[in-house]
Every structure is written in structure tokens, then in C-alpha cells.
Amino acid sequence: MRRPVFLVLFLINGPMAMAEGHPPWGEPHLTAVSRTEAEISRIKAAVATAQHTPSPYENRSGGAATAMSPPAQSPFSQPSSGLTADQLLDFRLGEALFEKLWVQGPASTISSDGLGPLYNARACSACHVNDGRGYPPTDPTDPTPGLVLRLSQTSADGSRQPDPNYGFQIQDRAISGHVAEGSLRITYNTRPVPLADGYIVELREPDYMLTSPTYGALDDQTMTSPRIASPMIGLGLLEAIPEADILANADPDDKDGDGISGRPNRVWSREFDQWMLGRFGHKAGSPTIRQQTADAANGDIGLSSGLFPAPHGDCSEQQADCRAARNGNSASQRNQELGDTALDLMTFYAANLAVPVREKADDELVLSGKSLFHRSGCAACHQPAFVTHRLPDNPARSFQLIWPYTDLLLHDMGDGLADHRPERQATGREWRTPPLWGLGRTEQVGGKKSFLHDGRARSVLEAIMWHGGEAVAARENVRQLNTADRAALIAFLESL
């Protein structure tokens, strides 16, 4: 008799031990049941990922929640398998809010107004193209939805402060009666990188310029960081990975001498008023999907919520007209523009966007590339698999073997990718290891390929060649591959 998937998914992978020196910070957002000793033993016994052959259920990247038949036009927009009828309704309501075009407040319709006064987009979906990633503009004169310029200063006590004129982010749009803060323009300088077999990879090094700045030049102490929106799939599964399993992979002092020193980012939870493990964002700057959602709604669209109550969004203290503008706060929503119910629905939607099934996990070329992925050292940061918490109130995410290919830790990626802007405990050279699931569907989802935190890489190979810092050895191993082996490695990555 065929066994239900959820009964067998915990049999593979999932480190158990708490890393020495990393006490738990807490997971108050999850109602989890502790694993039994028997379960821990069974997981430990099967922890080694097969490097030369398909691993059991490896094609189900999101465990039992995987979308097994994703449509060609929207493979990232499907609900997690296993949702109840009521949950599917909540998912569709959250989807409607995610795609909603917000309008200037006040308006007659609740949960439709509150845009701006300054903003980057009118809808979440404008940045997350088909629930995928954002893209830098093809033409330097084009607008930049999905690409924003983050700003901050560091005070004497180490805390993060906004630019005195522009706040924490450049908003390149404004509601009627107001003026946008400026426009972001990008130029690229190309640099050839020869590989061992003579193939040349052209790397694009971006140069960013703020044009037509409304409030003058950026302050001399202000640091900048361009960011594209990240893919939305599998976020709820990443949130369900036990904190202990993530911290077990941390090695900030590189005690094992492998050159990899992943660090967790410790961030403040506005929702639970405590320190928590950062999981989301390019530098793991948000602890939960709900906080990440509310933060983006406030900074990118200008919507107030219980977590980010400012109705003027990111307007600085110097932008008096912006702060004095009429807003969409509603008494029926506890004086918020994005009320708790709407935020909960958007969070539910984001948490339950399914990871699409892998279609070539057992292909001979892909398996050859899988072996090279491990031999080259890529898996040291791109941790293949985890097992999620037992979550009695959330069976779709409960006790699933998942294959995100990330450790959710911070790694020094070298000067080439450094933005020189700290974020919480992340330094200006550190980035969170991005999940690789869904990588091969990037062009299918968004119409083109664009990788790394600012979208500079136009191919997977370009992205690899930008790796520095802790990833130098892995990058050089890839550089030395012959043509056939390199094609196998790329085939594996694009199968994810």
C-alpha cells in the first residue's frame, strides 16, 4: 500500500544539534510539537544527502506542499497542496490584496486607500513579477519597479538611522500634489572573466545614480544598497524550519577550518517584542513573513499597519508636507490603512505559495551536475534539505522534508558584491544564502533571467562568478571545470 507522503518525508536530512554558543532566541510565531527521540534518531540516520543518485522525494522540493502540476504561465502562483477549502478561500483573498492597486486616501472603500504619499509601487505584485523576483530595468531611463535603493546611517551606538532627508528608501513615485524623491538610474561596466577552457564570462558591474533628487544630495554619512524583490515561493516552509537546525550550521569562527563561517542574523520582532532569528530578506533582516510583509507595505507602498503605524510611510522628518498629507487610516481598522485582517490574509498568501515540482531530478546530466555541486563546495552554504517543525495547526507545513538549498545564514561574499551597508548584525559584505528552489523557472516566470541582490547577473554562471569571500574556493572550482562538466552543473542548478 502506498504510504502517505507526510509519514515518510522526515526520513531524510535535518541537523538536530544546537550550535555551541548560539542559544535559541525563540519561535513564538509557531505552535510546534517537540520531536521525539525516535524521530531524531531516524532523521540523523538519514541526514546524508545522496550526491550521485536521486534522493527519496527530491523532486518534491516543498515536501507534500509541492505544486505537482504547476501551469506553464504561473508556476510560482499556486497554493500549497494540502490546504483546506476555507484556507484556499483565505489564499485567494490574500492574492487579491497582493495584486490590489492601492489608491490615494481617503477613499470611500476600506482597504483600498492609503497609497503613499511617496511610494515605489501601487501593488505588491508590481515588484514580485508573477510572484517571482524583481528585475532591474533594461533601459536606464525606464522606471524601476522591483528594484529599490535602501538607505541608512549608523549612529554612535551602532543603531540604524535614516537619511535625514530621504528616510530609509528612495521612493520614485508620489501621489497627486506631491513630488517623488528622485529616480534611480543604472549604468554598467563590463568585465571579462576567462574560465579554464577559454570561455569568457562578461560580468556587469552596476553604477547607481540618484537623478533629480527633490531634497538635495544624500547625506555624506548615508550608505546605500540596491535590492530587487525576492521570489515568493516556499516562504512558509522556510519559516517552519526549526531555529535549532539553522543555528546548528552556524560556524562564525570557522572552527572546522573549511573557510565557511555562516552567521545568524539576530533581529527585533515588532510583533512579539523580542529578539528572533532573521530569515527573510537579502540580509535576513526580518524574523517572520508577517513582519516582512508589513515592512514592504509601509516602505514600498506607504501603508500603515499595526507593526508599522506611520501613515506617511517612509517620509522623513524634513518632508513636512508628506507627513501632513491626508491618509487612509480607518477607525474600523484600528486607525490603520492595512488592517490586521488584511495583513493576516496577505501573510497567509505569502506563506502558502507553493514550490513547483522538479521535473528532471533523476536526469543523468542533472545527477552529474549534482555531484559537481557538492564536490565544488556549493552545498557548504546552499544546504540542500531540512525537515520542518511538527505544526498541529498547520499540516500543510508540518514535518515536511524540503529542499530549499539555503542555510538561511549570513556569509561574507567579498568586495565584489559588498554594499558596505550593515543591516542589524549583518555587515556590509554579508548576505543571506538565497534559496535555490525554483531557480530554473526564473525566465519562465518573469520573462528574463536576473540574479543576485540587485539583479546584475544575467545567468546562473554570471552569478557564480560574482561569488567572493567565503565562496572563493567554490567559485574557483567552478571556474576550473571543463565545458561538459560546467554544462552539467548548470543543468543541475536549472533543474531546481
C-alpha positions in Angstrom: 0.0 0.0 0.0 1.3 3.5 -0.9 2.2 5.4 2.3 1.1 9.0 2.7 3.9 11.4 1.9 3.8 13.0 5.3 4.6 9.7 7.0 7.9 9.3 5.2 9.2 12.8 4.5 11.0 13.1 7.8 13.3 10.2 7.0 15.9 12.3 5.1 18.2 15.0 6.4 17.8 17.7 9.1 20.6 18.6 11.5 19.5 18.4 15.1 22.1 19.7 17.4 22.1 23.3 18.7 25.2 25.1 17.7 27.6 25.7 20.6 27.4 29.4 21.6 24.0 30.0 19.9 21.2 29.9 22.5 17.7 29.8 21.0 16.1 33.2 20.5 12.6 31.8 20.4 9.9 31.0 17.8 6.7 32.5 19.3 5.1 32.6 15.9 5.0 28.8 15.7 3.0 26.3 17.8 5.4 23.4 17.4 5.5 19.9 18.9 8.9 18.7 20.0 10.4 15.8 18.1 10.6 12.5 19.8 14.0 10.8 20.4 12.9 8.1 17.9 12.2 10.7 15.2 15.5 12.5 15.9 17.4 9.2 15.6 15.7 8.4 12.3 16.4 11.8 10.9 20.0 11.7 11.9 20.4 8.2 10.4 19.3 9.6 7.0 21.0 13.0 7.2 23.4 12.5 4.4 22.1 13.7 1.0 22.8 11.4 -1.9 25.3 13.2 -4.1 25.3 10.9 -7.1 21.8 9.5 -7.2 18.3 10.9 -6.7 17.4 11.2 -3.0 13.9 10.0 -2.0 11.2 12.6 -2.7 13.9 15.0 -4.0 11.6 16.1 -6.8 9.1 17.4 -4.2 11.2 20.5 -3.3 8.4 21.7 -0.9 7.5 18.3 0.6 3.9 17.4 0.5 3.1 21.1 -0.1 4.8 21.0 -3.5 2.7 22.1 -6.5 2.9 18.9 -8.6 1.2 20.3 -11.7 2.1 24.0 -11.9 0.8 25.7 -15.0 3.3 27.0 -17.5 2.3 30.6 -17.3 2.3 30.9 -13.5 4.4 28.2 -11.8 5.1 30.4 -8.7 1.5 31.4 -8.1 -0.1 28.1 -7.0 -1.4 27.4 -3.4 0.4 24.8 -1.3 -1.0 21.4 -1.7 -3.0 20.2 1.4 -4.9 23.5 2.1 -8.5 23.1 3.2 -11.4 24.7 1.3 -11.5 27.5 3.9 -7.8 28.0 3.6 -8.0 28.1 -0.1 -10.5 30.9 0.2 -8.2 32.8 2.5 -5.4 32.2 0.0 -7.4 33.8 -2.8 -8.4 36.7 -0.7 -4.8 37.3 0.2 -3.9 37.0 -3.5 -6.5 39.7 -4.3 -4.9 42.0 -1.7 -1.4 41.2 -3.1 -2.5 42.2 -6.6 -4.6 45.2 -5.5 -3.8 48.6 -6.9 -3.9 50.9 -3.8 -5.2 54.4 -4.3 -4.7 57.8 -2.6 -6.6 58.2 0.7 -9.0 58.9 2.0 -11.4 57.0 -0.3 -14.8 55.5 0.2 -13.6 51.9 0.1 -11.9 50.5 3.1 -8.7 48.5 2.5 -8.2 50.2 -0.9 -6.7 53.5 0.1 -3.6 54.8 1.8 -1.1 54.9 -1.1 1.9 57.0 -0.5 2.3 59.9 -0.2 5.6 58.7 -1.6 5.9 55.2 -2.9 7.7 52.7 -5.2 4.7 50.7 -6.4 0.9 50.6 -6.1 0.7 46.8 -5.6 2.9 44.1 -4.2 2.7 42.2 -7.5 4.3 45.1 -9.3 7.6 44.3 -7.7 7.2 40.5 -7.4 6.6 39.7 -11.1 4.2 36.7 -11.2 5.2 36.0 -7.5 8.8 35.8 -8.6 11.7 38.2 -8.4 12.1 41.8 -9.4 14.3 43.0 -12.2 16.5 46.0 -12.9 15.3 48.0 -15.9 16.6 47.0 -19.3 16.8 50.7 -20.4 18.5 53.0 -17.9 15.7 55.5 -18.4 13.0 53.1 -17.5 11.3 53.1 -14.1 12.5 50.6 -11.6 9.6 48.6 -10.0 11.0 45.7 -8.2 14.4 47.5 -7.6 14.7 49.9 -4.7 17.6 51.8 -3.2 17.8 51.3 0.6 19.4 54.0 2.7 20.7 54.1 6.3 23.3 55.6 8.6 24.9 54.1 11.6 24.8 56.1 14.8 27.5 56.2 17.5 25.7 53.4 19.5 25.6 51.2 16.4 21.9 51.6 15.7 20.5 52.1 12.2 19.2 55.6 11.4 17.6 57.0 8.2 19.0 59.6 5.8 17.8 62.9 7.3 16.2 64.0 4.0 15.0 60.8 2.4 14.4 58.2 5.1 15.3 54.5 4.7 14.5 54.2 1.0 14.2 56.3 -2.2 10.6 56.5 -3.4 10.5 57.3 -7.1 6.7 57.9 -7.3 4.3 60.2 -5.5 0.5 60.8 -5.2 -1.1 63.9 -6.7 0.1 67.1 -5.1 3.5 65.7 -4.1 6.8 65.1 -5.9 8.8 61.9 -6.0 12.1 61.9 -4.2 14.1 61.2 -7.4 14.8 58.5 -10.0 17.3 55.7 -9.8 19.5 55.3 -12.9 21.9 52.4 -13.6 24.9 52.1 -15.9 27.0 49.0 -16.3 30.7 48.5 -16.8 31.6 45.0 -18.1 34.5 42.9 -17.0 35.6 39.7 -18.8 36.3 36.7 -16.7 38.1 33.8 -18.5 37.3 30.3 -17.5 39.8 27.4 -17.6 38.5 26.1 -21.0 38.8 29.6 -22.6 35.2 30.6 -22.3 34.7 34.2 -21.4 32.0 35.3 -18.9 31.1 39.0 -19.1 30.3 40.4 -15.7 28.2 43.6 -15.4 29.3 45.9 -12.6 26.4 48.3 -11.9 26.8 52.0 -11.0 23.8 53.7 -9.4 22.9 57.3 -9.6 20.1 59.2 -7.9 18.9 61.7 -10.5 16.6 64.7 -10.0 16.8 64.5 -6.2 14.0 66.5 -4.8 15.5 67.2 -1.4 19.1 67.6 -2.3 22.0 65.3 -2.3 22.1 62.3 0.0 23.9 63.0 3.3 27.6 62.2 3.3 27.1 59.6 6.1 24.3 57.8 4.2 25.0 54.3 3.0 23.1 52.8 0.0 22.1 49.3 -1.1 20.1 48.5 -4.2 17.8 45.5 -3.8 15.5 43.6 -6.1 12.4 41.8 -4.8 12.9 38.1 -4.0 10.8 35.2 -5.2 7.8 34.5 -3.0 7.7 30.6 -3.2 8.2 28.4 -0.1 8.4 31.2 2.4 6.1 29.4 4.9 8.3 26.4 4.7 11.4 28.4 5.5 9.6 29.9 8.4 8.8 26.4 9.7 12.4 25.2 9.8 13.4 24.8 13.4 15.7 27.5 14.6 18.0 24.9 16.2 18.6 23.3 12.8 19.6 26.6 11.3 21.9 27.5 14.2 23.5 24.1 14.0 25.0 25.1 10.7 26.5 28.3 12.0 30.2 28.4 12.4 31.1 32.1 12.9 34.7 31.4 13.9 35.2 28.7 11.3 36.2 26.1 13.9 36.1 23.3 11.3 38.6 25.2 9.1 36.6 24.8 5.9 36.7 28.5 5.1 32.9 28.8 5.6 31.7 30.9 8.6 28.0 31.3 8.4 26.4 33.6 11.0 22.8 34.0 12.0 21.3 37.5 11.9 19.6 38.4 15.2 16.7 40.9 14.6 14.0 42.5 16.7 10.4 41.3 16.3 7.9 44.1 16.3 5.2 41.5 16.5 6.4 39.6 19.6 8.6 42.3 21.2 11.7 40.1 21.4 14.9 39.1 19.6 14.4 36.4 16.9 16.4 34.7 14.2 16.3 36.6 10.9 15.2 34.5 8.0 13.8 36.8 5.3 15.2 39.5 3.1 18.6 39.6 1.3 20.4 40.1 4.7 17.9 38.1 6.8 16.7 41.3 8.3 13.1 40.1 9.1 12.1 37.3 11.5 8.7 36.5 10.2 6.7 36.6 7.0 4.2 38.9 8.7 6.8 41.5 9.6 8.4 41.3 6.2 5.0 41.8 4.5 4.1 44.8 6.7 7.6 46.3 6.3 7.3 46.1 2.5 3.8 47.5 2.5 4.9 50.5 4.5 8.2 51.3 2.7 7.2 50.4 -0.9 3.5 51.4 -0.9 3.2 53.7 2.1 0.6 51.7 4.0 0.3 51.9 7.8 -0.3 48.7 9.8 -0.2 47.6 13.4 3.5 46.8 13.0 4.4 49.9 11.0 1.9 52.5 12.2 3.2 55.6 10.3 0.5 56.5 7.7 3.0 58.6 5.8 5.2 55.6 5.1 8.9 56.4 4.8 8.6 60.2 4.7 11.5 61.8 6.7 11.1 64.5 9.4 12.3 67.0 6.8 9.4 66.1 4.5 6.7 68.1 6.3 4.2 68.2 3.5 4.4 64.5 3.1 3.8 63.8 6.8 0.9 66.2 6.8 -0.9 64.7 3.8 -4.3 63.1 4.2 -4.2 59.3 4.7 -6.3 56.3 4.5 -6.4 55.4 8.2 -9.8 54.0 9.2 -11.4 53.7 12.6 -12.9 50.4 11.5 -9.4 49.1 11.1 -7.9 50.4 14.3 -6.7 53.5 12.7 -4.6 51.6 10.1 -4.6 51.6 6.3 -3.6 47.9 6.1 -5.8 46.4 8.9 -4.9 43.3 10.8 -7.3 41.1 8.8 -5.9 42.3 5.5 -2.3 41.9 6.8 -3.1 38.4 8.0 -4.6 37.4 4.6 -1.6 38.8 2.7 0.7 36.9 5.1 -1.2 33.7 4.6 -0.9 34.1 0.9 2.8 34.7 1.1 3.3 31.7 3.4 1.4 29.3 1.1 2.8 30.0 -2.3 3.9 26.5 -3.4 7.3 25.5 -4.6 6.9 23.8 -8.1 7.9 20.2 -8.6 11.3 19.4 -10.0 10.9 17.7 -13.4 14.4 16.3 -14.0 15.7 15.3 -10.6 16.7 11.8 -12.0 18.1 13.0 -15.3 21.6 11.6 -15.9 23.1 15.1 -16.8 21.4 16.6 -13.8 22.8 14.0 -11.5 26.2 14.5 -12.8 25.8 18.2 -12.1 24.5 17.4 -8.6 27.7 15.6 -7.8 29.8 18.5 -9.1 27.7 20.9 -7.0 28.7 19.0 -3.9 32.3 18.4 -5.0 32.8 22.1 -5.8 31.8 23.1 -2.3 28.5 24.9 -3.2 26.5 22.8 -0.7 28.5 24.3 2.2 26.2 27.3 2.1 23.4 26.1 -0.1 22.3 23.5 2.4 20.1 21.1 0.4 17.5 19.9 2.8 15.7 20.4 6.1 12.8 18.9 7.9 10.2 21.4 9.2 8.6 21.6 12.7 5.7 19.5 13.7 2.8 22.0 13.4 -0.5 20.5 14.5 -2.4 23.7 13.5 -0.7 23.8 10.1 -0.5 20.4 8.5 0.5 21.8 5.0 3.8 22.9 6.5 4.2 20.3 9.2 7.1 17.8 9.4 8.0 18.1 5.7 11.3 17.2 4.1 12.0 20.2 1.9 14.9 21.1 -0.5 15.4 24.9 -0.4 19.2 24.8 -0.9 20.0 27.5 1.7 21.2 27.6 5.2 19.5 31.0 5.9 22.8 32.2 7.4 24.9 35.3 6.6 28.1 34.8 4.6 30.9 37.2 3.6 30.6 37.3 -0.2 33.6 39.6 -0.8 34.2 43.1 -2.1 32.6 42.5 -5.5 29.1 42.0 -4.0 29.6 44.2 -0.9 27.2 47.0 -0.4 29.1 48.3 2.6 25.8 48.9 4.5 25.2 46.9 7.7 21.8 45.6 8.5 21.1 44.5 12.1 24.1 42.1 12.7 24.9 41.7 9.0 28.0 43.5 7.8 28.3 45.4 4.5 30.0 42.3 3.0 27.5 39.7 4.2 24.4 38.3 2.5 21.9 35.6 3.4 22.3 32.5 1.3 19.4 32.7 -1.1 17.2 29.6 -1.6 17.8 28.0 -5.0 14.4 26.2 -5.4 12.6 27.4 -8.5 15.9 28.8 -9.9 15.4 27.1 -13.3 11.9 28.7 -13.8 13.2 32.3 -13.4 12.8 33.2 -17.1 9.5 31.3 -17.4 8.1 33.4 -14.5 9.5 36.8 -15.3 10.4 36.7 -19.0 14.2 37.1 -18.4 17.0 36.0 -16.0 18.2 38.2 -13.3 20.1 37.1 -10.2 21.9 38.3 -7.1 20.6 41.0 -4.7 20.5 43.7 -7.4 19.8 41.6 -10.5 23.2 42.3 -12.1 23.8 38.7 -13.1 22.0 37.7 -16.4 22.8 34.0 -16.0 23.5 31.4 -13.3 27.1 31.3 -14.4 27.5 35.0 -14.0 26.1 34.8 -10.5 28.6 32.1 -9.6 31.5 34.2 -11.0 30.5 37.1 -8.7 31.0 34.9 -5.6 33.8 36.0 -3.4 34.8 36.0 0.2 33.9 32.7 1.8 32.8 31.4 -1.7 36.1 32.0 -3.5 37.1 28.3 -3.3 33.8 27.1 -4.7 33.9 29.8 -7.4 37.4 28.8 -8.5 36.4 25.1 -8.5 33.6 26.0 -11.0 36.0 28.2 -13.0 38.3 25.2 -13.5 35.5 22.9 -14.8 35.7 21.7 -18.4 32.9 22.6 -20.8 31.0 19.4 -20.3 31.1 19.4 -16.5 30.2 23.1 -16.4 27.1 22.3 -18.6 26.2 19.5 -16.2 26.4 21.8 -13.1 24.2 24.5 -14.8 21.8 21.7 -15.8 21.5 20.7 -12.1 21.0 24.2 -10.9 18.4 25.0 -13.5 16.6 21.8 -12.6 15.9 23.1 -9.1 
